[in-house]
Amino acid sequence: MKACESCHERVNIGCHHKQQPVIARAIGLLFIYLPILTLPFVISSAYLTYWSLKLVGAENVKKWGDYLPSRASHRYNLKNQITMDGSFKFSMAQSKLFWILNCTWYCPYSVALFEWHAYLVKVVENWWCPFGHDRKDSYVDGAIDQSFWHIYPEEKAKLTEADKNNPIFTSDKVE
């Protein structure tokens, strides 16, 4: 059985990569780094969302650093970083610094930033909008004690029973 047939639930990329034209792969590599230009805006957006939650009274909100892997968990450093044999003399894949910058800084910080930002948006959604829909269960990592609607008894009464008692935006310790 071929790898692509055995992993139908996964993104199939490794089984097709070598068949892609070199120019397509080069453009794809460029597209990986262009989002660096947007990082200041995403960082600003995440921090604005974080501070908006703090200003409306949120406590125990996770921080960006909570999503970063431990520095000690990285297998390689500049001394022992492995590299690939390049197809041409000046291939970046032959540079230890290239892999360190990518695998120790760019990728973990980017993934952590987007995971943190998604978490914050889920917390905001759970706070302001305790209304069920078919994707609401995926917001569980942004669970809160009570929604904005739950802290006002007259407004809570308007909610459906499912929304009044959804554990994603209600807890037993309602005050």
C-alpha positions as CSV (number, residue, x, y, z in Angstrom):
1,M,0.0,0.0,0.0
2,K,1.3,3.4,-1.0
3,A,1.8,6.0,1.7
4,C,-0.8,8.4,0.2
5,E,-3.4,5.6,0.2
6,S,-2.7,4.7,3.9
7,C,-3.1,8.2,5.2
8,H,-6.3,9.5,3.7
9,E,-7.1,11.5,6.9
10,R,-3.8,13.5,6.5
11,V,-2.6,16.1,4.2
12,N,-0.7,14.3,1.4
13,I,2.4,16.3,0.6
14,G,5.5,14.0,0.9
15,C,4.2,11.6,-1.7
16,H,3.8,14.5,-4.3
17,H,6.7,16.9,-3.5
18,K,9.4,15.4,-5.7
19,Q,7.0,15.4,-8.7
20,Q,6.5,19.2,-8.4
21,P,8.5,21.4,-10.8
22,V,11.5,23.1,-9.2
23,I,10.0,26.5,-10.0
24,A,6.8,25.6,-8.2
25,R,8.7,24.4,-5.1
26,A,10.8,27.6,-5.2
27,I,7.7,29.8,-5.3
28,G,6.1,27.7,-2.5
29,L,9.2,28.4,-0.4
30,L,8.9,32.1,-1.1
31,F,5.2,32.0,0.0
32,I,6.3,30.4,3.3
33,Y,8.3,33.5,4.2
34,L,6.1,36.3,2.9
35,P,3.8,36.0,5.9
36,I,6.7,37.3,8.0
37,L,5.6,40.7,6.7
38,T,2.2,40.2,8.4
39,L,3.6,39.1,11.8
40,P,3.6,42.6,13.3
41,F,-0.1,42.9,12.5
42,V,-1.0,39.4,13.8
43,I,1.1,40.0,17.0
44,S,-0.7,43.4,17.4
45,S,-4.1,41.8,16.9
46,A,-3.4,39.0,19.4
47,Y,-2.2,41.4,22.1
48,L,-5.1,43.7,21.5
49,T,-7.4,40.8,21.9
50,Y,-5.5,39.7,25.0
51,W,-5.7,43.1,26.6
52,S,-9.4,43.5,25.7
53,L,-10.1,40.3,27.7
54,K,-8.0,41.6,30.6
55,L,-9.9,44.9,30.6
56,V,-13.3,43.3,30.8
57,G,-12.2,41.3,33.8
58,A,-10.6,38.1,32.4
59,E,-8.2,36.2,34.6
60,N,-6.1,33.1,33.9
61,V,-5.9,34.0,30.2
62,K,-3.0,32.0,28.6
63,K,-0.1,33.9,27.2
64,W,1.8,33.5,23.9
65,G,4.7,31.8,25.9
66,D,2.3,29.1,27.1
67,Y,2.2,27.9,23.5
68,L,5.9,27.9,22.8
69,P,7.8,24.6,23.1
70,S,10.5,24.4,25.8
71,R,13.9,25.5,24.5
72,A,15.3,22.4,26.0
73,S,13.0,20.2,23.9
74,H,14.8,21.3,20.6
75,R,17.1,18.5,19.5
76,Y,19.6,20.6,17.6
77,N,21.7,23.7,18.2
78,L,24.1,25.4,15.9
79,K,26.9,22.9,16.7
80,N,25.0,19.7,16.0
81,Q,22.3,20.9,13.5
82,I,21.9,18.5,10.6
83,T,21.7,19.9,7.1
84,M,20.6,18.4,3.7
85,D,22.8,17.8,0.8
86,G,21.9,20.5,-1.7
87,S,21.1,20.1,-5.3
88,F,23.2,23.2,-6.0
89,K,26.2,24.8,-4.2
90,F,24.4,27.7,-2.5
91,S,21.3,25.9,-1.4
92,M,20.0,27.2,1.9
93,A,19.2,23.6,3.0
94,Q,23.0,23.2,3.4
95,S,23.2,26.0,6.1
96,K,23.0,25.1,9.7
97,L,21.9,28.7,10.5
98,F,19.0,28.3,8.0
99,W,17.6,25.3,9.8
100,I,18.2,26.8,13.3
101,L,16.4,30.0,12.3
102,N,13.5,28.1,10.8
103,C,13.1,25.2,13.3
104,T,14.0,27.0,16.5
105,W,12.5,30.4,15.9
106,Y,10.3,31.0,12.9
107,C,8.1,27.9,13.0
108,P,7.6,27.4,16.7
109,Y,7.0,31.1,17.3
110,S,4.6,31.3,14.3
111,V,2.7,28.2,15.3
112,A,2.5,29.4,18.9
113,L,1.3,32.8,17.8
114,F,-1.5,31.5,15.7
115,E,-2.6,28.9,18.2
116,W,-2.6,31.6,20.9
117,H,-4.5,34.0,18.7
118,A,-7.1,31.3,17.9
119,Y,-7.5,30.5,21.6
120,L,-8.0,34.2,22.4
121,V,-10.7,34.6,19.7
122,K,-12.4,31.5,21.1
123,V,-12.4,33.0,24.6
124,V,-13.9,36.2,23.1
125,E,-16.5,34.3,21.2
126,N,-17.5,32.3,24.3
127,W,-17.7,35.5,26.4
128,W,-19.8,37.6,24.1
129,C,-21.7,34.9,22.1
130,P,-22.9,31.9,24.2
131,F,-25.1,30.7,21.3
132,G,-24.6,27.1,20.1
133,H,-23.8,26.1,16.5
134,D,-22.4,23.0,14.9
135,R,-18.8,24.1,15.5
136,K,-19.1,25.4,19.0
137,D,-17.7,22.2,20.5
138,S,-14.3,23.1,18.9
139,Y,-14.2,26.2,21.1
140,V,-13.6,24.1,24.3
141,D,-10.0,25.2,24.6
142,G,-11.4,28.7,25.2
143,A,-13.8,27.6,27.9
144,I,-14.8,30.3,30.4
145,D,-16.7,30.4,33.8
146,Q,-19.7,32.4,32.5
147,S,-20.6,34.3,29.4
148,F,-21.6,38.0,29.3
149,W,-25.2,36.8,29.0
150,H,-24.9,34.4,32.0
151,I,-24.0,37.2,34.5
152,Y,-27.3,39.0,33.9
153,P,-30.2,36.8,35.2
154,E,-32.8,38.5,33.0
155,E,-30.7,38.0,29.9
156,K,-29.7,34.4,30.8
157,A,-33.5,33.6,31.0
158,K,-33.7,34.4,27.2
159,L,-31.2,31.7,26.3
160,T,-32.2,28.2,25.3
161,E,-31.6,25.4,27.8
162,A,-28.7,24.1,25.8
163,D,-27.1,27.6,25.8
164,K,-27.8,28.2,29.5
165,N,-26.0,24.9,30.5
166,N,-23.2,24.6,27.9
167,P,-20.0,23.7,29.9
168,I,-17.9,25.7,27.4
169,F,-19.3,29.0,28.7
170,T,-20.8,28.1,32.1
171,S,-19.5,26.6,35.3
172,D,-20.9,25.3,38.5
173,K,-19.4,28.2,40.5
174,V,-21.8,30.9,39.1
175,E,-21.9,33.9,41.6
